[in-house]
Protein backbone atom coordinates (compact mmCIF):
# COMPACT_ATOMS: atom_id res chain seq x y z
CA UNK A 1 0.00 0.00 0.00
CA UNK A 2 1.99 2.95 -1.27
CA UNK A 3 -0.61 5.57 -0.29
CA UNK A 4 -0.43 4.60 3.38
CA UNK A 5 3.36 4.98 3.43
CA UNK A 6 3.07 8.46 1.93
CA UNK A 7 0.49 9.44 4.55
CA UNK A 8 2.80 8.26 7.33
CA UNK A 9 5.65 10.32 5.88
CA UNK A 10 3.43 13.39 5.72
CA UNK A 11 2.32 12.90 9.34
CA UNK A 12 5.89 12.54 10.64
CA UNK A 13 6.92 15.58 8.58
CA UNK A 14 4.13 17.69 10.08
CA UNK A 15 5.09 16.55 13.58
CA UNK A 16 8.68 17.61 12.94
CA UNK A 17 7.49 21.02 11.72
CA UNK A 18 5.37 21.48 14.86
CA UNK A 19 8.35 20.57 17.06
CA UNK A 20 10.56 23.04 15.18
CA UNK A 21 8.01 25.84 15.65
CA UNK A 22 7.86 25.10 19.37
C-alpha positions, 0 to 999 in steps of 0.5 A: 500500500503505497498511499499509506506509506506516503500518509505516514511520511506526511504525518511525521513531517508535520510533527517535525514542523510542529516541534521546530516551531515550538 
